[in-house]
Amino acid sequence: MLITEEDVEQVITARVVLDGLRDKLRITVNLEDRYRVLSLVTARMAIQDSCWML
């Protein structure tokens, strides 16, 4: 069986998959305060970098 780009796109845009990933990430981040800080810093840096590129 050949996995196409369309197959991957369908999976990564599926609501069930996105909800599951979001829930698992939220659980992981909330395990430890340091994980939450790292995720917030990373998100802020990504936003700043993307704004700079505009």
Residue frames as qw, qx, qy, qz and C-alpha x, y, z in Angstrom:
[[0.000, 0.889, 0.458, 0.000, 0.00, 0.00, 0.00],
 [0.416, 0.284, 0.009, 0.864, 1.34, 3.40, -0.98],
 [0.191, -0.756, -0.438, 0.447, 0.70, 6.33, 1.36],
 [0.367, 0.596, 0.284, 0.655, 0.17, 9.50, -0.62],
 [0.131, 0.095, -0.231, 0.959, 0.46, 13.14, 0.37],
 [0.486, -0.345, -0.292, -0.748, -3.34, 13.31, 0.17],
 [0.735, -0.338, -0.588, 0.031, -3.62, 10.44, 2.69],
 [0.470, -0.133, -0.432, 0.758, -1.37, 12.27, 5.13],
 [0.108, -0.210, -0.036, -0.971, -3.28, 15.53, 4.62],
 [0.614, -0.405, -0.464, -0.494, -6.58, 13.79, 5.39],
 [0.700, -0.334, -0.553, 0.305, -5.20, 12.37, 8.63],
 [0.380, -0.106, -0.310, 0.865, -3.58, 15.55, 9.90],
 [0.220, -0.181, -0.095, -0.954, -6.69, 17.60, 9.19],
 [0.516, -0.395, -0.727, -0.223, -9.14, 15.09, 10.71],
 [0.393, -0.670, 0.108, -0.620, -10.94, 16.62, 13.72],
 [0.920, -0.377, -0.088, -0.063, -10.66, 13.38, 15.73],
 [0.801, 0.144, -0.184, 0.552, -6.89, 13.26, 15.21],
 [0.157, 0.579, -0.153, 0.785, -6.42, 16.94, 16.03],
 [0.608, -0.632, 0.018, -0.480, -8.56, 16.68, 19.18],
 [0.951, -0.241, -0.131, 0.145, -6.63, 13.62, 20.35],
 [0.638, 0.293, -0.189, 0.687, -3.26, 15.27, 19.77],
 [0.118, -0.660, 0.094, -0.736, -4.40, 18.45, 21.51],
 [0.775, -0.561, -0.040, -0.289, -5.63, 16.51, 24.55],
 [0.921, -0.103, -0.136, 0.351, -2.44, 14.45, 24.84],
 [0.431, 0.448, -0.161, 0.767, -0.25, 17.54, 24.48],
 [0.360, -0.688, 0.047, -0.629, -2.29, 19.38, 27.12],
 [0.896, -0.435, -0.083, -0.039, -1.93, 16.45, 29.54],
 [0.810, 0.111, -0.143, 0.558, 1.83, 16.29, 28.92],
 [0.188, 0.583, -0.111, 0.782, 2.34, 20.04, 29.32],
 [0.518, -0.654, 0.040, -0.550, 0.35, 20.07, 32.55],
 [0.893, -0.180, -0.367, 0.190, 2.40, 17.25, 34.09],
 [0.632, -0.309, -0.142, 0.697, 5.13, 19.63, 35.14],
 [0.020, 0.923, 0.143, -0.358, 5.29, 23.41, 35.45],
 [0.296, -0.525, 0.511, 0.613, 8.60, 23.43, 33.57],
 [0.362, 0.280, 0.782, 0.423, 6.92, 21.81, 30.53],
 [0.141, 0.860, 0.487, -0.052, 4.29, 24.53, 30.54],
 [0.169, -0.838, 0.160, 0.493, 6.90, 27.29, 30.75],
 [0.363, -0.243, 0.686, 0.582, 8.89, 25.74, 27.90],
 [0.308, 0.506, 0.748, 0.299, 5.81, 25.43, 25.72],
 [0.045, 0.930, 0.308, -0.195, 4.74, 29.03, 26.38],
 [0.250, -0.704, 0.360, 0.559, 8.24, 30.38, 25.67],
 [0.380, 0.012, 0.769, 0.514, 8.45, 28.33, 22.48],
 [0.242, 0.718, 0.641, 0.123, 5.03, 29.56, 21.33],
 [0.061, -0.927, -0.082, 0.361, 5.93, 33.17, 22.05],
 [0.314, -0.502, 0.544, 0.595, 9.22, 32.88, 20.16],
 [0.365, 0.287, 0.787, 0.405, 7.41, 31.30, 17.20],
 [0.147, 0.871, 0.466, -0.049, 4.87, 34.13, 17.14],
 [0.174, -0.846, 0.171, 0.474, 7.59, 36.77, 17.37],
 [0.381, -0.239, 0.690, 0.567, 9.57, 35.10, 14.56],
 [0.323, 0.506, 0.738, 0.308, 6.53, 34.88, 12.31],
 [0.045, 0.938, 0.274, -0.209, 5.63, 38.52, 12.93],
 [0.300, -0.672, 0.373, 0.566, 9.18, 39.56, 12.13],
 [0.388, 0.017, 0.759, 0.523, 9.01, 37.75, 8.80],
 [0.305, 0.737, 0.603, -0.022, 5.82, 39.54, 7.72]]
